[in-house]
Amino acid sequence: MSAQVKRKRLPNHAFLDKNSVARHNQLTLEGFYDLVPKERFWRARYRYLRDHGYLLRPRYSPDWKPSWSGTDLDPNFCEDSILLVDYQVMDATRLSNQERVAIKSFLKEGHELQIAQFFASIEDPRNHCVPVHQILADPHDPSFALMVMPYLRPCNNPEFSTIGDIVDFVDQTLEGLAFMHKHHVAHRDVAVENIMMDAKALYPNGHHPIRLDYSEEGLYPVSALPRAGRKVRYFYIDFGLASHFPPGTSPYVVGDVGRDADVPELSDDVPYDAFKVDIFALGNLYSKEFEQRYNSMDFLLSLIEPMTARQPEARPTAEQALQEWVKTRAKLSETLYRWRLGPKSEPAFERVMNDTVAVAWEGVYRLKKLVG
């Protein structure tokens, strides 16, 4: 393909001026864009994964050569210049159906594999544990394995925009925690980083798996569709710290572990109830992500306050919290669901302007509903 044809198909920002071409060519020769050591882990497994039906991006092929070499293309807008962020997880394409998946490298010792597979085997709408498509042996290290899962996006990227978005998130995450606990598993690392979402409905044309706010090829900025009225499903991930407690066994554990450092009872020496830690961590997530950030979150307080009680025995079980939440949700008006999220940090003038616009849109919505 000629450079002229390429230029017609690519945006102007994908090209460099003459001076910049020389500089980036020199950087390329010096290895500036080479795979970093942790990325080489995945290059070493490229052919093995391809043979098992999963294709990594061109950057990780053993035969990779930078696509911008010898051209005036800007490496920053070439897909194969984009580095991994989380080196433990790699995105890939499943060749059988062209579906994007995530492949996680993990140590086989411990309970992560057994717990993840256990939940993956249960078909239940209340199950919000990440599905597992396949487990592959690691071809180079028998102490590791490769877990193939759906590709998911961080639960708060894009940010929530309406109160209804938050209600749906609380619905699903409380339901998912109650489901886990019903099956005698404590996650032990409930945090916003460990809740992901299937956001395909928000990005019908897709997005880049690493450069999340750009198109598949990494060239154009993309925006998400609103969550309202679209199917977004949330999943708990990462069962590396999870514990299974067979019926009749004690749920008490030790270990100052997990992302939430606010849990008051965490200790390396004094045993604590692992299930009550999950309750606190999820309530604390609701508090920090929603109640402390946005206006009109008073309806969450009756959930957050008991879940984050300092004394573990004062906290509800996950099922009790879910049932109380169902009662609270039933009292919320339909209009509130569509109301925009107003940040508490928003200046008063902006808040008035934005609320005025929101009222106008609510009027349009009601008019459309009236006239059919």
Secondary structure, DSSP 4 states (H G I P E B T S, - for coil): --HHHHHHHS-GGGB--HHHHHHHHHHHHTTTTSPPHHHHHHHTTHHHHHHTTEE--GGGSTT---TTTTS-B-GGGSGGGPPPSSTTEEEEEETTTTEEEEEEEEESSSSHHHHHHHHHT---TT--BPP--EEEE-SS-TTEEEEEEE--EETTSSPP-BHHHHHHHHHHHHHHHHHHHHTTEE-S---GGGEEEE-GGG-TT---SSSTTB-TTS-SB--PPPSTTS--EEEE---SS-EE--TTS--EE----SS-TT-TT--SSS-EEHHHHHHHHHHHHHIIIIITTBSS-GGGHHHHHHHT-SSGGGSPPHHHHHHHHHHHHHTS-HHHHHSBP-BTTS-HHHHHHHHHHHHHHHHHHHHHHHH-
